[in-house]
Amino acid sequence: MQLDSNFFLENLHSGEACLSPNESTHIVKSFRARAGDSLTLCDGKGHFAKADILEPNPKACKVLIKSISAQKPRPKIHLAISCLSDNAEEEVAFHATQLPIAEIHLLRTERSLEPRDSNLAKLHRRMEAKSMAALKQSRKPWLTEIKAPVYLSDFLEKFNGNLIVCDKNGETYVPPFDHLFPNVAILTGPEGGFSPSELATLRSKEAFFLSLGSSRLRAVTAPLIALGRVIFSCSAKSA
């Protein structure tokens, strides 16, 4: 039987391997796997592997890795979202990490609603867990990394790529496909949007301003709509 899911193993190699306790328990108890069943492994770094179960131990499931695929290209789209209230970033991560994006960056902006002295460590770990679940459930080759909160100015200083800023006064189209790469970051603000000074800074960075329509979207909704617009546009232009 072929198990209808992907399972994570950080270091893929041909031959025998033991899966983590979490993966082993999921395979044996949830899927009721038996010796001889087949499954697909992923490492979150662009590789898949075909394997057969040798010993369905719920603490350390032993498998035989028969083949490993060539590495698939890493996604080039990043999502940078302002820190929100009530841990709404976790809801964004739940949906966004199902899509082919490289990283989610948490931004501290002038209108962010989270405490300025918070490191959001627990939220960060929960978002990472959501990303890992999405990697397996969505059968993606690359794990979406969750980046710890940084101030917008620090992000702009370090990010190497094009910027797309979601703004009600922006353009209604997505730039040409070849303009977006090698990397592009989609930036969305908190409730109330980016401040005038932040918008001025983004303009000085030659960011492209994208309108998401006439409706006023919640800060938790805008990132998902923007991702859909950009990913669809890139897919259509590369077809």
C-alpha positions in Angstrom: 0.0 0.0 0.0 1.2 3.5 -0.8 0.6 5.9 2.1 -1.3 9.0 1.0 1.0 11.6 2.5 4.5 12.8 2.5 6.8 12.4 5.5 9.7 14.4 6.7 13.3 13.2 7.0 15.9 16.0 7.1 18.8 14.1 5.7 17.8 11.8 2.8 20.3 9.1 1.8 20.0 5.7 0.0 19.6 2.7 2.2 18.1 2.2 5.6 17.0 5.1 7.8 14.9 5.6 11.0 12.2 8.3 11.1 11.6 10.6 14.1 9.3 9.6 16.9 6.7 12.1 15.7 6.7 10.9 12.1 6.9 7.2 13.2 3.8 7.6 15.5 1.9 9.3 12.7 2.8 6.6 10.2 2.0 3.6 12.4 -0.9 4.8 14.5 -2.7 7.2 12.1 -2.0 5.3 8.8 -1.8 1.9 10.4 1.1 1.2 8.2 2.6 -2.3 7.9 6.0 -3.7 6.7 6.2 -3.5 3.0 4.0 -0.4 2.6 5.5 2.4 0.4 5.8 6.0 1.2 7.3 9.3 0.0 9.8 11.2 2.1 10.8 14.9 1.7 13.6 16.9 3.2 12.2 20.4 2.8 15.2 21.3 0.7 13.9 20.3 -2.7 14.2 16.5 -2.7 11.7 13.6 -2.5 12.5 10.0 -1.9 10.7 6.7 -2.5 10.9 4.3 0.4 9.4 1.0 1.8 8.7 0.4 5.5 10.9 -2.3 7.0 9.8 -2.1 10.7 6.6 -0.1 11.6 7.9 0.9 15.1 5.9 3.8 16.4 9.0 5.2 18.2 11.5 4.7 15.3 10.0 3.5 12.1 12.7 1.9 9.9 12.5 2.4 6.2 14.5 1.5 3.1 15.1 4.5 0.8 15.2 3.2 -2.7 15.6 6.4 -4.8 16.0 10.2 -4.3 14.9 12.7 -6.9 17.0 15.6 -8.2 16.7 18.8 -6.3 13.8 21.0 -7.4 14.3 24.8 -7.7 13.8 26.8 -4.5 10.8 29.2 -4.6 11.7 32.8 -5.2 8.7 34.5 -3.7 8.9 35.8 -0.1 6.0 37.1 2.1 6.7 39.9 4.5 3.9 40.7 6.9 3.5 43.2 9.6 3.2 41.8 13.2 -0.6 41.7 14.0 -2.7 41.5 17.1 -4.1 38.3 18.6 -1.4 36.1 16.9 -3.2 36.5 13.5 0.2 35.8 11.9 -0.4 32.1 12.7 -3.6 32.2 10.6 -1.6 33.6 7.7 1.0 30.9 8.0 -1.6 28.2 8.1 -2.8 29.1 4.6 0.3 30.7 3.0 2.7 27.9 3.8 0.6 25.6 1.6 1.8 27.7 -1.4 5.3 27.7 -3.0 6.9 30.5 -1.1 10.5 30.6 0.2 10.1 32.5 3.5 7.6 34.3 5.7 9.2 37.4 7.3 7.6 39.0 10.4 7.9 42.8 10.3 7.8 45.3 13.1 6.3 48.5 11.6 5.2 51.8 13.1 1.6 50.6 13.4 2.3 47.0 14.5 0.0 46.0 17.3 2.2 43.5 19.1 4.3 44.5 22.1 7.6 46.2 21.0 9.5 44.2 23.6 8.1 40.8 22.6 10.3 38.3 20.7 7.2 36.3 19.7 9.1 33.1 20.3 6.0 31.0 21.0 4.2 32.3 18.0 7.3 31.7 15.8 7.4 28.1 16.9 3.7 27.6 16.2 4.2 29.1 12.7 7.1 26.8 12.1 4.9 23.8 13.0 2.2 25.0 10.6 4.8 25.3 7.9 6.1 21.7 8.5 2.5 20.3 8.4 1.9 22.2 5.1 5.1 20.8 3.6 3.9 17.3 4.0 0.2 17.8 3.4 0.7 20.0 0.3 3.5 17.7 -1.0 5.8 20.7 -1.6 9.5 20.1 -2.2 10.7 23.1 -0.1 9.8 24.0 3.5 8.7 27.6 3.9 11.0 29.1 6.5 9.6 31.4 9.2 11.8 34.3 10.0 11.9 36.0 13.4 10.5 39.5 13.7 12.7 42.4 12.5 12.1 46.0 12.0 11.0 47.0 8.5 14.2 49.1 8.1 16.3 46.1 8.8 14.4 43.9 6.4 14.8 46.5 3.6 18.5 46.7 4.3 19.1 43.0 4.0 16.6 41.7 1.5 18.1 41.3 -2.0 15.4 41.3 -4.5 12.3 43.2 -5.9 9.6 44.6 -3.6 5.9 44.5 -4.1 4.0 46.6 -1.6 0.2 46.1 -1.2 -1.4 49.5 -1.2 -4.9 50.7 -2.0 -3.4 53.4 -4.3 -1.2 50.9 -6.2 -1.4 49.5 -9.7 -4.0 46.8 -10.5 -1.6 44.6 -12.5 1.4 42.4 -11.5 4.7 43.4 -13.1 6.2 41.2 -15.9 7.4 37.8 -14.9 11.1 38.5 -15.6 10.9 41.7 -13.5 10.1 39.7 -10.3 13.1 37.5 -10.2 15.6 36.3 -8.9 13.7 37.1 -5.7 10.6 39.1 -4.9 9.1 40.0 -1.5 5.4 40.8 -1.1 4.9 43.3 1.8 1.6 43.8 3.6 1.0 46.1 6.5 -1.0 46.0 9.7 -4.5 47.2 10.2 -4.4 50.8 8.9 -1.5 50.0 6.6 2.0 51.3 6.4 2.7 54.8 7.8 3.4 57.7 5.4 7.1 57.7 6.3 7.3 53.9 5.7 5.6 54.3 2.3 8.1 57.0 1.4 11.0 54.7 2.4 9.5 51.9 0.2 9.2 54.3 -2.7 12.8 55.2 -2.3 13.6 51.5 -2.6 11.8 51.5 -6.0 9.1 49.2 -4.7 6.2 48.3 -7.0 2.8 49.2 -5.4 0.0 46.7 -6.0 -3.7 47.3 -5.4 -5.7 44.3 -4.2 -9.0 45.8 -5.3 -11.6 48.3 -4.1 -12.6 46.3 -1.0 -10.9 47.1 2.3 -9.3 43.8 3.3 -8.3 42.7 6.8 -4.6 42.6 7.4 -4.8 38.8 7.8 -6.6 38.5 4.4 -4.4 40.8 2.3 -1.3 38.5 2.3 -3.2 35.6 0.9 -4.9 37.6 -1.9 -1.6 39.1 -2.8 0.2 35.8 -2.9 -2.5 34.4 -5.2 -2.3 37.3 -7.5 1.5 37.1 -7.8 1.8 33.3 -8.0 -1.0 33.1 -10.7 0.6 35.9 -12.7 4.0 34.2 -12.6 2.6 30.8 -13.5 0.6 32.3 -16.4 3.6 34.2 -17.8 6.0 31.2 -17.5 3.6 28.8 -19.3 
